Amino acid sequence: MLTKRVKTAVIKTAARHPQDSGSADVQVALLSRQIDELTGHLKKNPKDFHSRRGLLQMVADRRSHLRYLEKNDKRRYSALIKKLGLKK
């Protein structure tokens, strides 16, 4: 789970304007950070199947947001992929 400080830092890096907190860019950045944290948790706790299911749901959600961005604004999509270090 992300702390409030970490969440606001992630939002600031991905926001398109100062009040942006819900664009696809921000949602993908937040999901990526949560996925990274949950992956570390699952490496320590390999039998935590409930968290594994949550991780798979987050990955699917991130994929759908990325698909939306790719379809509607390719420039924003490629910039976000480069900024977050995700590969296609």
FENVENWO-V384823 format. One record per backbone hydrogen bond with DSSP energy under -1.0 kcal/mol. CO is the residue of the C=O (numbers start at 1). NH is the residue of the N-H. E is the energy in kcal/mol with one decimal. If there is no record, write none. Layout:
BEGIN
co: {CO & CO}
nh: {NH & NH}
e: {E & E}
END
This chain:
BEGIN
co: {3 & 4 & 5 & 6 & 7 & 8 & 9 & 10 & 11 & 17 & 23 & 24 & 25 & 26 & 27 & 28 & 29 & 30 & 31 & 32 & 33 & 34 & 35 & 36 & 37 & 38 & 39 & 40 & 41 & 45 & 47 & 48 & 49 & 50 & 51 & 52 & 53 & 54 & 55 & 56 & 57 & 58 & 59 & 60 & 61 & 62 & 63 & 64 & 65 & 66 & 67 & 68 & 69 & 73 & 74 & 75 & 76 & 77 & 78 & 79 & 80 & 81 & 81}
nh: {7 & 8 & 9 & 10 & 11 & 12 & 13 & 14 & 15 & 20 & 27 & 28 & 29 & 30 & 31 & 32 & 33 & 34 & 35 & 36 & 37 & 38 & 39 & 40 & 41 & 42 & 43 & 44 & 45 & 48 & 49 & 52 & 53 & 54 & 55 & 56 & 57 & 58 & 59 & 60 & 61 & 62 & 63 & 64 & 65 & 66 & 67 & 68 & 69 & 70 & 71 & 72 & 73 & 77 & 78 & 79 & 80 & 81 & 82 & 83 & 84 & 85 & 86}
e: {-2.6 & -2.3 & -1.8 & -2.4 & -2.3 & -2.3 & -1.7 & -1.5 & -1.7 & -2.1 & -2.5 & -2.4 & -2.1 & -2.6 & -2.5 & -2.4 & -2.0 & -2.5 & -2.7 & -2.2 & -2.1 & -2.7 & -2.2 & -1.6 & -1.8 & -2.3 & -1.5 & -1.2 & -2.0 & -1.6 & -1.8 & -1.5 & -1.9 & -1.8 & -2.4 & -2.2 & -1.9 & -2.2 & -2.5 & -2.1 & -2.3 & -2.8 & -2.3 & -2.0 & -2.1 & -2.5 & -2.3 & -2.1 & -2.3 & -2.6 & -2.0 & -2.2 & -3.0 & -2.1 & -2.6 & -2.1 & -2.3 & -2.4 & -2.0 & -2.4 & -2.5 & -1.1 & -1.5}
END
